[in-house]
Amino acid sequence: MKKMLPIGLAFCFLVAGTAWAKGVPKKREAADVRGQRSWEQHCQSCHGLDMSGSGPAAAAIPGGVPDLRGTLTPENRERQLQVILEGQGYMPAFQESWYNPVRDSKLVLDYLVLVEAGERKPGSPLPTPAVTTEP
C-alpha cells in the first residue's frame, strides 16, 4: 500500500499536466518569423521596409533615422543590441517593453541579416499565428 501512494501521486500529476498542456500551442513560430514580426511591429515604421531610415514615421523625427543597410556586421552587433535595449536619441528603449528583450532584440537583428543577405524578402506575408487547442 505504501508503494502505491507515490505511484498514484505521480499518475495524478501526469494526468493534470496533460490536461493543462492541451490548451498550450503545439509549435512555436520559427525564429525568423518572430524576428520579422517584432521588426514590423516596433521598428519598420521609422527604419522603413528596406532599413533605409525612410519609414512613414521618420519624417517626424528631428535629424532623421539611421540607415541600417550595411551596418549589420558581427563587429556592430553588441552596440546595436545595446541601442535596441537602452534606446538612443529619439529611439525608444525596448528593455522594458518586450517580455524577453535580449532574445527579441537578437531575433530582430538575425532577421535583418537574413534580409540583407537576400535570404528573406522584406515585407513578405507573415503566417497567421495559430493557437489551437484540442477538444
C-alpha positions in Angstrom: 0.0 0.0 0.0 2.8 2.4 0.9 4.4 1.9 -2.6 1.1 2.7 -4.3 0.8 6.3 -2.9 3.9 7.7 -4.8 2.8 5.9 -7.9 -0.7 7.3 -7.6 0.5 10.8 -7.0 2.8 10.6 -10.0 -0.1 9.4 -12.1 -2.3 12.3 -10.9 0.4 14.9 -11.7 0.8 13.3 -15.2 -2.9 13.5 -15.9 -3.2 17.1 -14.6 -0.1 18.2 -16.6 -1.5 16.6 -19.8 -4.9 18.2 -19.3 -3.2 21.6 -18.8 -1.0 21.2 -21.8 -3.9 20.6 -24.2 -4.5 24.4 -24.2 -0.9 25.2 -24.9 0.1 25.7 -28.6 1.9 22.8 -30.0 4.5 24.7 -32.0 6.3 28.0 -31.6 6.9 30.2 -34.6 10.2 30.0 -36.3 12.9 32.4 -35.0 13.0 34.4 -38.3 9.2 34.8 -38.3 9.3 36.1 -34.7 12.1 38.5 -35.7 10.2 39.7 -38.7 7.0 40.1 -36.6 8.9 42.2 -34.0 10.6 44.3 -36.7 7.3 45.1 -38.4 5.5 45.9 -35.1 8.2 48.0 -33.5 10.9 49.1 -35.9 9.7 49.3 -39.5 7.6 52.5 -39.1 10.8 54.5 -38.5 13.5 52.5 -40.2 11.4 51.6 -43.2 10.7 48.4 -45.1 14.2 48.4 -46.6 16.0 49.5 -43.5 17.0 52.9 -45.1 15.5 55.0 -42.4 12.7 56.2 -44.5 9.7 54.7 -42.8 6.4 56.6 -42.5 7.2 58.0 -39.1 10.8 59.0 -40.0 9.7 62.4 -41.3 8.6 63.4 -37.8 11.9 62.6 -36.2 14.4 65.6 -36.0 17.7 64.6 -37.5 16.2 61.6 -39.3 16.5 57.9 -38.7 19.7 55.9 -39.2 20.1 53.8 -42.4 20.8 50.3 -41.2 21.8 48.9 -44.5 25.4 47.7 -44.5 25.8 48.1 -40.7 24.6 44.5 -39.7 28.1 43.1 -39.1 29.4 41.0 -36.2 31.5 43.9 -35.1 28.5 46.2 -34.7 26.1 43.6 -33.1 26.8 44.3 -29.4 26.4 48.0 -30.0 23.2 47.5 -32.0 21.8 45.3 -29.2 22.6 47.9 -26.7 20.8 50.6 -28.7 17.7 48.4 -29.1 17.6 47.7 -25.4 18.5 51.1 -24.0 17.4 53.4 -26.8 19.4 56.3 -28.2 18.3 59.8 -29.2 14.7 59.6 -30.3 14.7 55.8 -30.5 12.8 54.3 -27.6 14.4 51.6 -25.3 12.8 48.2 -25.6 14.4 46.8 -22.4 11.1 47.2 -20.5 8.7 46.7 -23.5 9.4 43.2 -24.5 8.9 40.0 -22.5 12.4 38.8 -23.3 14.1 41.9 -24.6 17.6 40.4 -25.2 16.2 37.4 -27.1 13.7 39.6 -29.1 16.5 42.1 -30.0 18.7 39.3 -31.3 15.8 37.9 -33.3 15.2 41.2 -34.9 18.9 41.6 -35.8 19.0 38.0 -37.1 16.0 38.7 -39.3 17.6 41.8 -40.7 20.8 39.9 -41.5 18.7 37.4 -43.5 17.0 40.3 -45.4 20.3 41.9 -46.2 21.7 38.6 -47.4 18.7 38.2 -49.7 17.5 35.1 -47.9 14.3 36.8 -46.8 12.2 39.3 -48.7 11.3 42.3 -46.6 7.5 42.7 -46.1 6.8 39.1 -47.1 3.5 38.0 -45.6 3.7 36.5 -42.1 1.9 33.3 -41.3 -1.2 33.8 -39.2 -0.3 32.8 -35.7 -2.2 29.6 -35.0 -3.1 28.9 -31.4 -5.0 25.7 -31.4 -6.5 23.6 -28.6 -7.7 20.1 -28.8 -11.2 19.5 -27.5 
